Amino acid sequence: MDLTGWLEFFVTGLATQLQEVRNKGERAIRRDVMAAKQGLTPRQVALVNELVERGSLTLSAAERLLPEVGRRTVQRDLKRLADVGLIVEEGRATTDPNRAYRWVGPEL
């Protein structure tokens, strides 16, 4: 019984999976380094992670992401990220729950 074809298929799949794990680990390390360099709080890091994954985030989505804190605190955290140039604010008034924030920081 020749298993060469199956082994090649398995090894190719394993190599692909290992590369994905490596890339994910490298992104996590880059995020941690960037967060430390910018002096970000754990809440701000959570917002950064969501913004990097989605590309943009509304104020109401950010509030759902951080249910333990109030809207004003979430707004201050988002403003801090905008002030250091990691995100840009898009949309209407700062109190609008549909106001969006877009990631413009380094590729992570």
Secondary structure, 3 states (H helix, E strand, C coil): CCCHHHHHHHHHHHHHHHHHHHHHHHHHHHHHHHHHHHCCCHHHHHHHHHHHHHCEEEHHHHHHHCCCCCHHHHHHHHHHHHHCCCEEEECCCCCCCCCEEEECCCCC
